[in-house]
């Protein structure tokens, strides 16, 4: 998810993620959620880790974006870890 700079750092991403997590775990009974994030996206990494997601993998040169290969992290959260 991406927000305009004017709306960043106000908790909107965290609020949206919590709502999606509640829907997927509580109403749709998902067992596991995953997210893939660019290793340079420190804001997204901080958000995921703050929500309890664990880094499970480092994909080296996994995505070609803006003319260069970039690394990505895989994060996951199990329903049993969800709060």
Steps between C-alpha positions, in 0.01 A plus 500: 500500500625849423396832647565852379784659703246737657326200660802294602610446862148554635413138576275442198702205368502333843125555537433358152725200559332422833158511334611267219667264749183487712290423193732226377561332835173555687237489227659303218698261724829528314783304658793706372562844347805591293652822370790562263683831541797675340796477738549878470144580611577562865154641570324185382748279686442693822123476449501124439732425791295729726192296410673177596605373158824299490760518226523151347703550183733733314449481124815628331455692174139387489335798329599720207378853572600832346784345306666303777468174689391530861481275804179419685409359839217255564308559823231276650260491793307196625153525649641356826740799516228757422396729785 
